[in-house]
Amino acid sequence: MPLSEDEQRILSEIEDHLYESDPALAREVAQTTVYTHAFRSLKWAALVFVIGTGAMIALLSVSFLASFVGVLVMLGALLWFVDSAKKLGRAGLEQMTSTVRGAELKDVVGGTGAKLRDRFNREEGDEAQA
């Protein structure tokens, strides 16, 4: 059931007041989704897996049993990653990757790609003139 014009106006006033009184909270609420926690857990689990891999390699020269601790850390991180991926689900993964693809990744990689294309185009133009 859609909101009436009066309800929409009241909701808009509440939203405007929130942006005025606490812009940090308003920004956080706007950026936080149902999947934010699960995605953050995925990133932490991947980091712990990398740390476990490094520990396994570093401790292999010390002792086999010490290196096995690194393997256990990797296993725990992998299980944590799978659990977070299940919580995230396909819809959450699509939402998070579209957000990353749409803003951050496009800005970082797209700008670099454009710079490289411009650089190579200039070099080709310089060679054609010579």
Phi, psi and omega in degrees: 000123181289156178282149176286168180299322179294317178295320177296321179295316179297316179297320178295321177296319178297318179296316178297319179295322178296316178297325179286317186281321182215083183295330179294316178295319180298319179294318180294318179295322180292327184270340183276133176238181178296332187264358186300314182296316181295321179293320177297321178296323176300316180295318179294320179296320178296319178296317178296324177298317179295320177296318177297322177296315178297319178295319179299314182292316182293322184276352180296327179285339180277304184196149177294319181292322177295322178293329179296331176298320176298322177295320179294322176297318178298318180296315178298318179295321179296318177295321177297319179297314180296318179297317179293323179295323177295319179293324180292314179073175182292318182295319179293321179296318178296320180293316181292319181289327177291325177294314180293315180297321186288326187244287191293305185296321180296319180293318183288305184283321181298318178295320179293317179298319179295320178297317180295318179298316179298319181295314181291325177295322178295318180296320178294321179293323178295321180291325181291328180285331184283000000 
